[in-house]
């Protein structure tokens, strides 16, 4: 039976709640736990080593809206190819987009490049130390600035990610729902941050949220902070933080045109720099609309002339704010295909099938290509 968000009794005795007033003890206990239990992540400094600001910054940008497991191979790929901020600044943006493909939220790749160039040109390749200065750089918001300042430079700053929100909400038994309660959680988190080892403390909270204070079935008996946790003492920790019910995601519809030349080249188009999937390559597609009525007129706007035929099935993809369903049409065209019919011809290029894996193609576009190529008719 699900518990309500009220104080509960254990057996016949009412629980005497312990408000986490001794915040110094909380940081002390959590840092002790972290020293023994911290995760081994490729961007983290080993015990006794100084953090690498480039690694901290790169990982934090990649971790925005993305889980650790997904980020690790991308981080390793980037740091192998571009070993420091100056090398990344000197890289071609298209190379960065190609390396980023599949990681999502593609404006991050462009901002990564801009930020690297500014640090190289304006800061002689040395990262600013303070969060206020970091926040002025492209792609770095309040959370990321605080994370870099704390983790890379041990400045007194309090980054609050999803893991830390959960830990704080349970520790203080804050029952108001997300996202509206975020300012309160940040305020309470700041009261816990110690003057020394603030970066380690932030990472300790992240690790605690990832490994112990998990969204479902938290391991409260193993938690170093259970004696301070009001949510645990009230028996409501697994229910926190509460969330305002999300509205259902709408569905958008569109048509993708997969053109394959007789010599094995595929037609791709560069998307505009601004907006969703900005600057990435795509299979030429119609606008994504809120109704599927366009399906009756889909073949009025192909990128080139030819005998287009519908590939059975639908390609589905989910973005943060909406679902997408795409019909796919395919054509086999001569080597000297005429693109003059297509208004965006200057944004298009032909790419060999053998080189598709090395292009800056988002995941949804790779789905389209696989869908089109796998159908044998």
C-alpha positions as CSV (number, residue, x, y, z in Angstrom):
1,X,0.0,0.0,0.0
2,X,1.4,3.4,-0.9
3,X,2.2,5.7,2.0
4,X,0.9,9.2,2.1
5,X,3.2,12.2,2.8
6,X,2.4,12.3,6.5
7,X,4.5,11.3,9.5
8,X,4.2,7.6,10.2
9,X,4.6,5.4,13.2
10,X,7.1,2.5,13.3
11,X,5.4,-0.1,15.5
12,X,3.7,1.4,18.5
13,X,6.1,4.3,18.9
14,X,5.9,7.6,17.1
15,X,9.1,8.6,15.4
16,X,10.8,11.6,16.9
17,X,12.0,13.5,13.9
18,X,15.5,14.8,13.7
19,X,15.8,17.9,11.7
20,X,19.2,18.0,10.0
21,X,20.4,21.0,12.0
22,X,24.0,19.8,12.3
23,X,24.9,20.4,8.7
24,X,28.6,20.1,9.4
25,X,28.1,16.5,10.4
26,X,26.2,15.9,7.2
27,X,29.1,17.1,5.0
28,X,31.6,15.3,7.2
29,X,29.8,11.9,7.0
30,X,29.1,12.2,3.3
31,X,32.7,13.1,2.4
32,X,33.9,10.1,4.5
33,X,31.6,7.9,2.6
34,X,32.7,9.4,-0.7
35,X,36.3,8.8,0.0
36,X,35.6,5.1,0.3
37,X,32.8,4.6,-2.2
38,X,33.2,7.2,-5.0
39,X,32.6,6.1,-8.6
40,X,35.5,5.7,-10.9
41,X,34.7,8.0,-13.8
42,X,37.1,9.0,-16.6
43,X,36.8,12.7,-16.0
44,X,37.4,12.6,-12.3
45,X,40.7,13.2,-10.7
46,X,42.2,10.2,-8.9
47,X,42.8,10.5,-5.2
48,X,45.8,12.9,-4.7
49,X,45.5,14.3,-8.2
50,X,44.5,17.8,-9.2
51,X,41.3,18.0,-11.3
52,X,41.7,18.8,-15.0
53,X,39.4,21.8,-15.7
54,X,39.1,20.7,-19.4
55,X,37.9,17.3,-18.4
56,X,35.5,18.7,-15.8
57,X,34.0,21.2,-18.3
58,X,33.8,18.7,-21.2
59,X,32.0,16.1,-19.0
60,X,29.6,18.6,-17.5
61,X,28.6,19.9,-21.0
62,X,28.1,16.3,-22.1
63,X,26.1,15.3,-19.0
64,X,23.5,18.0,-19.6
65,X,20.3,16.1,-20.1
66,X,22.3,12.9,-20.6
67,X,23.2,9.9,-18.4
68,X,26.7,8.9,-17.3
69,X,26.6,5.6,-19.1
70,X,25.9,7.3,-22.4
71,X,28.5,10.0,-21.9
72,X,31.6,7.9,-21.0
73,X,32.4,6.7,-24.6
74,X,31.9,10.1,-26.0
75,X,34.1,11.7,-23.4
76,X,36.9,9.1,-24.1
77,X,36.6,9.7,-27.8
78,X,36.8,13.5,-27.5
79,X,39.8,13.5,-25.1
80,X,41.6,11.1,-27.3
81,X,41.1,13.2,-30.4
82,X,41.4,16.6,-28.7
83,X,43.6,16.4,-25.6
84,X,43.2,19.9,-24.3
85,X,41.1,23.0,-24.8
86,X,43.5,24.6,-27.4
87,X,43.2,21.5,-29.6
88,X,39.5,21.6,-29.4
89,X,39.4,25.3,-30.2
90,X,41.5,24.7,-33.3
91,X,39.2,21.8,-34.5
92,X,36.8,22.2,-37.4
93,X,33.2,22.5,-36.1
94,X,32.1,19.8,-38.5
95,X,34.6,17.4,-36.9
96,X,33.1,18.2,-33.6
97,X,29.6,17.7,-34.8
98,X,30.5,14.3,-36.3
99,X,32.1,13.2,-33.0
100,X,29.0,14.5,-31.1
101,X,26.5,12.7,-33.4
102,X,24.1,10.5,-31.4
103,X,24.7,12.4,-28.1
104,X,21.7,14.7,-28.7
105,X,21.0,18.3,-27.9
106,X,23.1,19.4,-30.8
107,X,23.5,23.0,-29.9
108,X,25.8,21.8,-27.2
109,X,28.4,20.8,-29.8
110,X,28.4,24.3,-31.4
111,X,28.6,26.0,-28.0
112,X,31.4,23.7,-27.0
113,X,33.4,24.9,-29.9
114,X,32.6,28.6,-29.3
115,X,33.5,28.3,-25.7
116,X,36.8,26.6,-26.4
117,X,37.7,29.3,-28.9
118,X,36.9,32.1,-26.4
119,X,38.9,30.4,-23.6
120,X,41.9,30.1,-26.0
121,X,41.7,33.6,-27.3
122,X,40.5,35.6,-24.3
123,X,41.9,33.6,-21.4
124,X,45.1,32.2,-23.0
125,X,43.7,28.7,-22.8
126,X,43.1,28.8,-19.0
127,X,39.6,28.4,-17.6
128,X,38.2,31.1,-15.4
129,X,37.9,30.0,-11.7
130,X,34.8,31.7,-10.5
131,X,31.2,30.7,-11.4
132,X,30.2,34.3,-12.2
133,X,32.8,34.4,-14.9
134,X,32.2,30.9,-16.2
135,X,28.5,31.6,-16.6
136,X,29.3,34.3,-19.3
137,X,30.7,31.6,-21.6
138,X,28.6,29.9,-24.3
139,X,26.8,26.8,-23.2
140,X,27.5,27.3,-19.5
141,X,24.5,28.0,-17.3
142,X,24.3,28.5,-13.6
143,X,24.5,24.7,-12.8
144,X,27.4,24.0,-15.1
145,X,29.3,27.1,-13.9
146,X,28.8,26.1,-10.3
147,X,29.9,22.5,-11.0
148,X,33.1,23.6,-12.8
149,X,34.0,26.1,-10.1
150,X,33.5,23.6,-7.3
151,X,34.9,20.5,-8.9
152,X,37.8,21.9,-10.9
153,X,38.8,24.7,-8.6
154,X,37.3,23.8,-5.2
155,X,35.5,27.2,-5.1
156,X,32.6,27.6,-2.7
157,X,29.8,26.8,-5.1
158,X,26.7,24.6,-5.1
159,X,25.7,22.8,-8.3
160,X,22.3,21.1,-8.0
161,X,21.5,18.4,-10.5
162,X,18.7,15.8,-10.5
163,X,20.6,13.5,-8.1
164,X,21.3,16.3,-5.6
165,X,17.7,17.5,-5.8
166,X,16.5,14.1,-4.8
167,X,19.0,13.8,-1.9
168,X,18.1,17.3,-0.6
169,X,14.3,16.8,-1.0
170,X,14.5,13.6,1.1
171,X,17.0,14.9,3.6
172,X,14.7,17.8,4.5
173,X,11.4,16.0,3.6
174,X,10.5,18.8,1.2
175,X,7.1,17.8,0.0
176,X,6.4,20.6,-2.6
177,X,6.6,19.2,-6.1
178,X,9.1,19.8,-8.8
179,X,9.8,21.8,-10.9
180,X,8.3,24.7,-8.8
181,X,10.3,23.7,-5.7
182,X,13.7,23.9,-7.4
183,X,14.7,27.3,-5.9
184,X,14.0,25.9,-2.4
185,X,16.1,22.8,-3.1
186,X,19.0,25.0,-4.3
187,X,18.7,27.2,-1.2
188,X,18.8,24.2,1.1
189,X,21.6,22.5,-0.8
190,X,23.7,25.7,-0.4
191,X,23.4,25.5,3.4
192,X,25.1,22.1,3.3
193,X,28.1,22.9,1.1
194,X,31.3,23.0,3.2
195,X,33.9,25.7,2.7
196,X,36.5,23.1,2.0
197,X,36.1,20.3,-0.5
198,X,32.9,21.7,-2.0
199,X,33.6,20.0,-5.3
200,X,34.1,16.6,-3.6
201,X,30.9,17.2,-1.6
202,X,28.9,18.0,-4.8
203,X,30.2,14.8,-6.4
204,X,29.5,12.9,-3.2
205,X,25.8,13.9,-3.4
206,X,25.7,12.9,-7.1
207,X,27.2,9.5,-6.3
208,X,24.8,9.1,-3.3
209,X,21.9,9.8,-5.6
210,X,23.1,7.5,-8.3
211,X,24.0,4.5,-6.1
212,X,22.1,4.7,-2.8
213,X,19.4,7.5,-2.8
214,X,18.0,6.2,-6.1
215,X,14.7,7.3,-7.6
216,X,13.1,4.0,-6.8
217,X,13.8,1.6,-3.9
218,X,16.5,3.8,-2.2
219,X,18.9,1.8,0.0
220,X,18.2,3.9,3.1
221,X,19.8,1.3,5.5
222,X,23.1,1.7,3.7
223,X,22.9,5.5,3.5
224,X,25.5,7.4,5.6
225,X,23.0,10.2,6.1
226,X,20.0,8.1,7.3
227,X,20.3,9.4,10.9
228,X,19.9,13.0,9.6
229,X,17.3,12.3,6.9
230,X,13.8,13.6,7.9
231,X,12.3,11.8,4.8
232,X,13.6,8.5,6.0
233,X,12.5,9.1,9.6
234,X,9.0,10.0,8.4
235,X,8.9,6.9,6.1
236,X,8.3,9.0,3.0
237,X,11.8,9.1,1.4
238,X,10.9,6.8,-1.6
239,X,8.0,9.2,-2.4
240,X,10.2,12.3,-2.7
241,X,10.7,14.5,-4.6
242,X,7.1,14.9,-5.7
243,X,6.5,16.0,-9.3
244,X,3.8,18.0,-10.9
245,X,2.1,15.7,-13.4
246,X,3.5,16.2,-16.9
247,X,1.3,17.0,-19.8
248,X,1.3,14.3,-22.5
249,X,3.8,14.9,-25.3
250,X,2.2,15.9,-28.5
251,X,3.0,14.0,-31.7
252,X,4.3,15.7,-34.9
253,X,4.3,14.2,-38.4
254,X,6.5,14.6,-41.4
255,X,7.9,13.0,-44.5
256,X,11.5,12.0,-45.2
257,X,12.9,11.6,-48.8
258,X,15.7,9.1,-49.1
259,X,17.4,9.5,-52.5
260,X,20.0,6.9,-53.5
261,X,22.1,7.4,-56.6
262,X,22.9,4.4,-58.8
263,X,26.6,4.7,-57.8
264,X,25.7,4.3,-54.1
265,X,25.6,7.9,-52.9
266,X,22.9,9.2,-50.6
267,X,21.5,12.7,-50.6
268,X,21.9,14.6,-47.3
269,X,21.0,18.2,-46.4
270,X,22.4,20.6,-43.8
271,X,19.9,21.9,-41.3
272,X,19.9,25.6,-40.3
273,X,22.2,26.4,-37.4
274,X,19.4,27.6,-35.1
275,X,16.7,25.4,-33.8
276,X,16.3,21.7,-33.2
277,X,19.2,19.6,-34.6
278,X,20.8,22.8,-35.6
279,X,23.8,22.5,-38.1
280,X,23.5,18.7,-38.3
281,X,22.9,16.7,-41.5
282,X,19.6,15.2,-42.3
283,X,17.8,13.1,-44.9
284,X,15.8,15.9,-46.7
285,X,12.4,16.1,-45.0
286,X,9.2,18.1,-44.9
287,X,8.4,20.4,-42.0
288,X,7.2,18.5,-38.9
289,X,3.5,19.4,-38.4
290,X,1.0,18.8,-35.6
291,X,-1.4,16.9,-37.9
292,X,-0.9,14.1,-40.4
293,X,-2.9,15.7,-43.1
294,X,0.2,16.4,-45.2
295,X,0.5,12.8,-46.0
296,X,-2.0,13.2,-48.9
297,X,0.3,15.9,-50.5
298,X,3.7,14.5,-49.4
299,X,5.0,14.0,-52.9
300,X,4.4,17.6,-54.0
301,X,7.8,18.6,-52.5
302,X,10.5,16.0,-53.1
303,X,14.1,17.1,-53.4
304,X,14.5,15.9,-56.9
305,X,12.5,14.3,-59.8
306,X,12.0,10.6,-59.9
307,X,9.8,7.7,-59.3
308,X,9.4,8.0,-55.5
309,X,7.8,5.1,-53.7
310,X,6.6,4.7,-50.1
311,X,8.7,2.5,-47.8
312,X,6.3,0.5,-45.7
313,X,6.2,1.4,-42.0
314,X,6.8,4.5,-39.9
315,X,10.0,5.8,-38.3
316,X,9.3,6.9,-34.8
317,X,11.5,9.1,-32.5
318,X,11.0,10.9,-29.3
319,X,12.5,14.3,-28.4
320,X,12.3,16.1,-25.1
321,X,9.0,17.8,-25.9
322,X,7.3,15.8,-28.6
323,X,7.0,12.5,-30.4
324,X,7.8,12.3,-34.1
325,X,6.4,10.0,-36.8
326,X,7.9,10.1,-40.2
327,X,6.8,8.5,-43.5
328,X,9.8,7.6,-45.7
329,X,9.8,7.8,-49.5
330,X,12.7,6.3,-51.5
331,X,14.0,6.8,-55.0
332,X,16.9,5.4,-57.1
333,X,18.3,8.2,-59.2
334,X,20.9,8.5,-62.0
335,X,24.4,9.7,-61.1
336,X,23.7,13.1,-62.7
337,X,20.6,13.7,-60.7
338,X,19.1,17.2,-61.1
339,X,18.6,19.1,-57.8
340,X,17.3,22.3,-59.4
341,X,13.8,21.4,-58.3
342,X,14.9,21.7,-54.7
343,X,15.0,25.2,-53.1
344,X,17.6,24.1,-50.6
345,X,19.9,22.5,-53.2
346,X,22.9,24.6,-52.0
347,X,22.6,22.9,-48.5
348,X,22.7,19.4,-50.0
349,X,25.5,17.0,-50.7
350,X,25.9,13.5,-51.9
351,X,27.6,11.1,-49.5
352,X,28.8,7.6,-50.2
353,X,26.9,4.9,-48.3
354,X,30.3,3.7,-47.0
355,X,30.9,7.1,-45.4
356,X,27.5,7.6,-43.7
357,X,28.8,6.4,-40.3
358,X,31.3,9.3,-40.3
359,X,28.7,12.0,-40.9
360,X,27.2,14.4,-38.4
361,X,23.8,12.6,-38.5
362,X,21.5,12.7,-35.5
363,X,20.0,9.5,-34.2
364,X,16.6,10.1,-35.9
365,X,18.2,10.5,-39.3
366,X,20.2,7.3,-38.8
367,X,16.9,5.6,-38.1
368,X,15.5,6.9,-41.4
369,X,18.5,5.6,-43.3
370,X,18.4,2.2,-41.7
371,X,14.7,2.0,-42.4
372,X,15.1,2.9,-46.1
373,X,18.1,0.7,-46.7
374,X,16.8,-2.4,-44.9
375,X,13.6,-2.6,-47.0
376,X,14.3,-4.9,-49.9
377,X,10.9,-4.5,-51.6
